[in-house]
C-alpha cells in the first residue's frame, strides 16, 4: 500500500488509501488500523494525543441502576471549551476543512465524499473522525444513509456516533461523524439487560423501544433493512423536533453499530447543550460539555478538579438537566408510534 495524492475540495490532501465499497481484499477497518499505525510513526501531534490517552485516569461512578466512567483527559480541554456560538464559528477557520488539516495528517478517502481521519485528541483507542470534503453544516437527516452505511462498512467491531450541531458538536459548521471500537461505552452493555427495555413497537420491520432506569432517556431503533431503519430514524428526529418545537435539527446524540442482525441505533434526545454548572464561576463550575461519548457513559473531564468532584448525584443531575427522562422518552415513542400525528 502506498501513499498517493488526491485532490479534495480544490486542495491537495495526502491520502493513505481509498475505500469505495466496491469490494476488495482489505476491509475499511483494516485500512483505518493501518493508517493509525502509520500516523503514530509520522505525526507527532497524534503521538502526543495517544500518550495523553494512555495517561488518562479512569474512575467509575454507579447510580441507581446505571454506571458511568469518568475520564480525566486534559488533552480534551479544547473540545470542552469550544465556542460554538455563530459569531465565534464565523470568525475562526474551520479545522475540519481539508485545506486546514495539519500537514502531517493523512486520510482514507471514503466513498468519494468523505475523509476518514485519526483523531489527534482521542477519547478512545482507535478514535476516528469522518469529515465531508465540503464545508457543509452538521446535519443528520440529510445524511442518514451514509451514516448507516459507514457503520456497516466498519462492521461490528466499531461504533459510529454523531453529535448534533446544538448537542456537543465542536464543529457544528462542518458535517462529520466519529467512530470508536464497539463496547467501550458503558451504555452499550447496559441496554442489553432485558429489564432496561420497555415499550417495544414495530413498524416496517423495525423495532423501536426505550430504555428505563439509566438516568437519561434513550430511544433504541433496530432493523435489518437500511432504508427502513433510515426512515424510522428520520421519523424519530422529526417527532423530536415536534416535541421540542424547533424548526432546526433537534438536540440529539446517536450511537450506531451494525452486526449480522442489522443496525442498532441509540438516540439520546436532548434538552440542553451544557448544564448550568458549566457556566458558573469558581469552585462551583463543572467543565462538563456532554456529547455522544458522555451520554454513552464515558464522561470526559479535562480538569482534575471535576474528575474528583463528580458524584452520583451530580452526574444524575447533569443527565436530568441536559437529556430527556424516561417519561419524556415514552412520550416521544408514543408520538413516533402514531398515537399523535406529526409532520
C-alpha distance (Angstrom), angle and dihedral (degrees) to the residues before:
residue distance angle dihedral
X1 . . .
X2 3.79 . .
X3 3.75 136.2 .
X4 3.74 118.0 -102.8
X5 3.76 134.4 -175.9
X6 3.78 118.3 -115.3
X7 3.77 129.8 179.8
X8 3.78 112.8 -120.1
X9 3.79 122.6 -178.5
X10 3.78 92.2 -23.8
X11 3.81 96.0 -50.3
X12 3.77 134.1 92.2
X13 3.80 110.5 -106.1
X14 3.78 119.0 -180.0
X15 3.79 107.9 -124.2
X16 3.76 122.2 -159.7
X17 3.80 93.1 -163.1
X18 3.78 142.2 -31.5
X19 3.78 133.4 -122.8
X20 3.79 119.9 -158.8
X21 3.80 100.0 167.5
X22 3.77 93.0 -121.0
X23 3.77 95.8 119.1
X24 3.76 134.3 -90.0
X25 3.76 138.9 150.6
X26 3.81 96.2 -88.4
X27 3.81 120.1 73.7
X28 3.78 123.9 -143.5
X29 3.79 91.0 -110.7
X30 3.79 91.5 51.5
X31 3.80 90.0 51.6
X32 3.81 90.8 47.7
X33 3.80 92.2 49.6
X34 3.80 91.2 48.9
X35 3.80 90.7 50.4
X36 3.80 91.0 50.1
X37 3.79 92.4 52.6
X38 3.81 90.8 48.5
X39 3.80 93.0 48.3
X40 3.80 90.6 50.5
X41 3.79 86.0 61.4
X42 3.79 100.4 45.0
X43 3.82 109.4 25.1
X44 3.83 115.4 70.4
X45 3.82 93.8 -169.6
X46 3.79 90.6 59.2
X47 3.80 91.5 46.2
X48 3.80 89.1 54.0
X49 3.80 90.8 48.1
X50 3.79 92.9 53.4
X51 3.79 91.1 45.5
X52 3.81 88.2 54.7
X53 3.80 90.8 48.7
X54 3.82 90.8 50.3
X55 3.80 89.3 51.9
X56 3.80 94.4 45.7
X57 3.78 114.9 120.5
X58 3.79 120.6 -131.4
X59 3.79 127.9 -153.6
X60 3.80 126.8 177.1
X61 3.78 124.2 -139.9
X62 3.78 122.4 -169.4
X63 3.78 126.0 -160.5
X64 3.77 132.0 177.4
X65 3.80 101.5 -49.7
X66 3.80 97.2 -21.0
X67 3.78 139.5 75.6
X68 3.79 138.0 -162.8
X69 3.78 136.7 -169.3
X70 3.79 118.8 -133.1
X71 3.79 114.8 -148.0
X72 3.80 118.4 -161.2
X73 3.80 101.0 -154.6
X74 3.84 115.1 154.5
X75 3.80 89.6 -172.0
X76 3.82 88.3 74.3
X77 3.81 93.8 61.7
X78 3.81 93.6 103.6
X79 3.79 92.2 55.6
X80 3.80 93.6 46.0
X81 3.80 91.5 48.9
X82 3.79 95.6 42.1
X83 3.79 113.4 139.0
X84 3.78 106.9 -134.1
X85 3.78 101.4 173.7
X86 3.82 113.8 122.6
X87 3.81 94.9 -109.6
X88 3.81 94.2 51.2
X89 3.79 90.9 47.7
X90 3.79 91.8 48.6
X91 3.80 92.1 52.7
X92 3.80 99.4 48.1
X93 3.81 127.2 70.3
X94 3.79 113.0 -110.2
X95 3.80 107.2 -103.0
X96 3.83 92.0 -159.0
X97 3.79 97.5 55.6
X98 3.83 109.9 107.4
X99 3.79 93.0 -123.2
X100 3.81 91.4 56.4
X101 3.80 98.9 48.1
X102 3.82 117.4 115.0
X103 3.78 113.5 -86.1
X104 3.82 92.3 -118.0
X105 3.79 94.5 50.6
X106 3.80 115.1 107.3
X107 3.78 129.3 -170.2
X108 3.76 147.9 -157.4
X109 3.78 111.4 -125.7
X110 3.80 105.3 -130.3
X111 3.83 122.8 -158.4
X112 3.82 94.0 -33.7
X113 3.81 97.6 -72.9
X114 3.82 107.5 57.4
X115 3.78 142.5 56.5
X116 3.79 122.6 -145.0
X117 3.80 109.4 -146.3
X118 3.79 136.3 -178.1
X119 3.80 109.1 -114.0
X120 3.84 108.3 -123.1
X121 3.82 91.8 -155.1
X122 3.80 100.1 45.8
X123 3.79 124.8 -169.1
X124 3.81 90.3 -170.3
X125 3.82 134.2 22.8
X126 3.79 106.6 -90.9
X127 3.81 93.4 21.9
X128 3.83 109.3 169.5
X129 3.78 134.4 -174.0
X130 3.80 119.3 -149.9
X131 3.80 112.7 -158.1
X132 3.78 133.3 -175.9
X133 3.78 113.6 -117.6
X134 3.80 90.1 -129.4
X135 3.79 127.6 62.7
X136 3.82 97.9 -106.3
X137 3.80 123.6 154.6
X138 3.78 120.2 -100.8
X139 3.81 105.2 -92.6
X140 3.78 130.3 147.1
X141 3.84 104.7 -170.8
X142 3.80 92.8 66.7
X143 3.81 92.9 46.2
X144 3.79 105.4 38.8
X145 3.78 92.7 118.4
X146 3.79 95.3 58.6
X147 3.83 91.0 42.3
X148 3.80 90.0 57.3
X149 3.80 91.9 41.8
X150 3.80 90.6 52.6
X151 3.82 90.5 55.1
X152 3.81 90.1 49.6
X153 3.81 92.8 47.5
X154 3.80 92.6 49.9
X155 3.80 91.1 46.5
X156 3.81 133.3 -152.1
X157 3.79 95.6 -43.5
X158 3.79 92.6 69.0
X159 3.79 136.0 60.3
X160 3.80 117.3 -150.4
X161 3.80 117.1 -154.2
X162 3.77 140.8 -173.0
X163 3.79 134.2 -157.0
X164 3.77 116.5 -155.9
X165 3.82 117.8 -125.5
X166 3.81 89.6 -108.2
X167 3.80 97.6 35.7
X168 3.79 111.9 59.7
X169 3.80 107.8 -42.5
X170 3.81 108.6 135.4
X171 3.83 88.3 -163.5
X172 3.82 104.2 41.5
X173 3.79 89.5 161.9
X174 3.82 95.7 62.6
X175 3.80 125.6 59.1
X176 3.79 110.9 -120.4
X177 3.78 144.0 145.8
X178 3.79 131.2 -161.1
X179 3.79 134.9 -142.2
X180 3.80 136.8 -163.8
X181 3.80 137.3 166.9
X182 3.80 111.3 -66.9
X183 3.78 120.2 -108.7
X184 3.80 99.0 31.3
X185 3.82 96.0 106.5
X186 3.82 113.4 76.3
X187 3.80 93.8 -133.6
X188 3.81 91.0 64.2
X189 3.82 88.9 69.4
X190 3.80 96.8 33.9
X191 3.80 94.6 60.8
X192 3.80 90.7 57.2
X193 3.80 92.0 68.8
X194 3.84 108.1 101.5
X195 3.80 92.1 -139.4
X196 3.80 90.1 60.6
X197 3.83 92.8 59.5
X198 3.80 122.4 84.1
X199 3.79 141.6 154.5
X200 3.80 99.4 28.3
X201 3.82 115.2 -168.7
X202 3.79 129.5 -178.2
X203 3.79 129.1 -149.4
X204 3.79 129.0 163.9
X205 3.80 92.5 -14.2
X206 3.81 93.2 -50.8
X207 3.79 122.2 118.4
X208 3.80 116.2 -146.8
X209 3.80 122.9 -174.0
X210 3.77 140.5 149.8
X211 3.76 134.3 -126.3
X212 3.78 124.9 -121.5
X213 3.78 132.5 -156.3
X214 3.81 98.0 17.3
X215 3.79 97.0 114.7
X216 3.81 93.3 -109.3
X217 3.77 132.4 46.9
X218 3.79 119.6 -100.8
X219 3.80 128.6 -174.6
X220 3.81 113.4 -152.6
X221 3.81 121.7 -156.7
X222 3.81 120.2 -170.2
X223 3.79 130.6 177.6
X224 3.80 146.7 135.9
X225 3.82 102.0 -133.6
X226 3.77 116.5 71.3
X227 3.79 96.0 -148.3
X228 3.82 92.3 51.8
X229 3.80 93.1 46.5
X230 3.81 90.1 48.2
X231 3.80 91.1 49.7
X232 3.81 92.8 49.6
X233 3.79 92.0 46.7
X234 3.79 91.7 48.5
X235 3.80 89.8 50.4
X236 3.81 89.9 50.0
X237 3.79 91.1 52.8
X238 3.81 91.4 48.9
X239 3.81 90.9 47.5
X240 3.80 89.6 50.9
X241 3.79 89.9 50.2
X242 3.80 89.3 51.6
X243 3.81 91.9 50.8
X244 3.78 93.6 48.5
X245 3.82 94.5 41.3
X246 3.78 96.6 -126.7
X247 3.79 130.4 139.0
X248 3.81 90.0 -161.2
X249 3.78 125.5 74.5
X250 3.81 103.6 -66.7
X251 3.78 119.6 -118.9
X252 3.80 109.9 -86.1
X253 3.77 147.3 135.1
X254 3.80 125.3 -149.9
X255 3.80 135.7 -162.8
X256 3.81 118.5 -165.5
X257 3.79 134.9 -173.0
X258 3.78 132.0 174.4
X259 3.80 124.8 -150.5
X260 3.80 135.1 159.7
X261 3.84 86.9 -78.5
X262 3.80 91.5 58.6
X263 3.80 134.6 -110.7
X264 3.78 128.1 -18.0
X265 3.80 118.8 -168.7
X266 3.78 125.3 -172.4
X267 3.80 109.5 -157.6
X268 3.81 117.4 -165.2
X269 3.83 109.9 -162.2
X270 3.80 109.8 -149.2
X271 3.80 135.6 -151.2
X272 3.81 98.9 -173.8
X273 3.78 140.0 12.4
X274 3.80 98.4 -135.7
X275 3.83 132.0 12.1
X276 3.79 120.1 -112.1
X277 3.81 90.6 -107.8
X278 3.80 88.9 66.7
X279 3.81 89.8 69.7
X280 3.81 98.8 42.8
X281 3.78 123.7 108.5
X282 3.77 131.2 -118.8
X283 3.77 122.3 -12.1
X284 3.80 93.7 -8.1
X285 3.79 92.9 64.8
X286 3.81 120.8 104.6
X287 3.81 112.9 -169.2
X288 3.81 93.2 -149.3
X289 3.82 115.8 139.6
X290 3.80 106.1 176.8
X291 3.78 119.6 -141.6
X292 3.79 132.0 159.1
X293 3.82 94.4 -65.6
X294 3.81 91.7 51.3
X295 3.78 92.2 47.4
X296 3.80 86.7 49.0
X297 3.80 89.4 58.5
X298 3.82 102.1 -95.1
X299 3.79 102.2 110.2
X300 3.78 113.3 -165.5
X301 3.81 116.5 -143.0
X302 3.82 111.4 -177.5
X303 3.82 90.4 -179.5
X304 3.80 121.7 67.3
X305 3.80 93.1 -142.0
X306 3.81 90.9 59.6
X307 3.80 91.2 47.4
X308 3.80 90.0 60.4
X309 3.82 97.9 33.5
X310 3.80 97.9 59.0
X311 3.80 115.9 100.9
X312 3.81 132.2 176.5
X313 3.81 89.2 -97.1
X314 3.81 93.0 50.9
X315 3.81 92.9 47.2
X316 3.79 90.9 47.0
X317 3.80 89.2 49.5
X318 3.81 92.1 51.3
X319 3.80 90.9 51.0
X320 3.83 91.7 48.7
X321 3.78 90.8 49.5
X322 3.81 100.6 47.1
X323 3.82 103.3 27.6
X324 3.79 139.9 52.3
X325 3.78 115.2 -96.8
X326 3.81 123.3 -134.7
X327 3.81 93.2 -89.4
X328 3.80 94.0 53.0
X329 3.81 90.4 45.3
X330 3.81 89.4 52.0
X331 3.80 88.5 54.1
X332 3.82 89.5 50.8
X333 3.80 90.7 50.2
X334 3.80 91.2 50.1
X335 3.78 91.1 49.7
X336 3.78 90.6 48.9
X337 3.80 91.1 48.7
X338 3.79 89.4 59.9
X339 3.81 101.9 -104.8
X340 3.80 87.7 125.7
X341 3.80 125.3 27.9
X342 3.75 122.3 -116.4
X343 3.78 135.7 174.1
